[in-house]
């Protein structure tokens, strides 16, 4: 995205859904006794972000909000990211 002599910006939105059959991090080992929680098989995520490009620098910031990953989850899944790029 970083270019040598331009200035650009844009925003983006991404929405996706997935069906998870097994998540060993949440459900534990499937062939023995281990700690586990009940998995929410249908999961959804929405992402909103913006990108800005100035000369050789590029900046991208985004945030994502997702549905519960397991049945007893108290808070929504939320995270963000920041990417800084320099083209030399």
C-alpha positions in Angstrom: 0.0 0.0 0.0 2.8 2.5 0.7 3.8 4.3 -2.5 6.6 6.7 -3.3 4.7 10.0 -3.9 1.0 9.8 -3.4 -1.6 10.5 -0.7 -4.7 8.2 -0.5 -7.2 7.0 2.1 -10.1 4.6 2.2 -12.4 2.9 4.7 -13.5 -0.7 4.7 -16.1 -3.0 6.2 -16.0 -6.7 6.4 -18.8 -9.0 7.7 -18.4 -12.7 7.8 -19.9 -15.8 9.4 -18.4 -19.2 10.1 -19.5 -22.6 11.4 -16.9 -24.1 13.8 -17.1 -27.9 14.2 -14.4 -28.2 16.9 -12.1 -25.8 18.7 -9.5 -27.7 20.8 -8.6 -24.4 22.6 -12.2 -24.2 24.0 -13.5 -27.7 24.0 -10.3 -29.5 25.2 -9.1 -32.8 24.1 -11.9 -34.8 22.4 -10.6 -38.3 23.3 -10.2 -37.9 27.0 -11.1 -35.9 30.1 -10.0 -32.3 30.0 -11.3 -28.8 30.9 -13.8 -27.5 28.3 -16.7 -25.1 27.6 -19.7 -25.6 25.3 -18.8 -24.2 21.9 -21.1 -21.9 19.9 -20.9 -23.4 16.5 -22.3 -20.4 14.5 -20.0 -17.4 14.9 -20.2 -13.9 13.3 -17.6 -11.1 13.0 -17.9 -7.5 11.8 -14.8 -5.4 11.0 -14.5 -1.7 10.4 -11.3 0.0 9.5 -9.6 2.9 7.7 -6.3 3.2 5.8 -4.2 6.3 5.0 -1.3 6.5 2.7 1.1 9.4 2.6 4.3 9.4 0.5 6.3 6.3 1.7 4.1 5.7 4.8 0.9 3.7 5.2 -1.3 3.4 8.3 -4.2 1.0 8.7 -6.4 0.9 11.8 -9.3 -1.5 12.3 -11.6 -2.9 15.0 -13.5 -6.2 15.0 -16.5 -7.2 17.0 -17.6 -10.9 17.1 -20.4 -13.0 18.5 -19.8 -15.4 21.5 -17.4 -18.2 20.9 -18.8 -20.4 23.8 -22.1 -20.5 25.6 -21.1 -19.0 29.0 -19.0 -16.2 27.5 -19.8 -13.0 29.4 -18.3 -10.4 27.1 -18.3 -10.0 23.3 -15.2 -10.8 21.4 -13.6 -7.4 20.5 -10.1 -6.5 19.3 -8.4 -3.9 17.2 -5.2 -3.6 15.1 -2.8 -1.0 13.9 -0.4 -1.5 11.0 2.3 1.0 10.1 4.3 0.4 6.9 7.3 2.3 5.4 8.3 1.6 1.7 12.0 2.1 1.2 
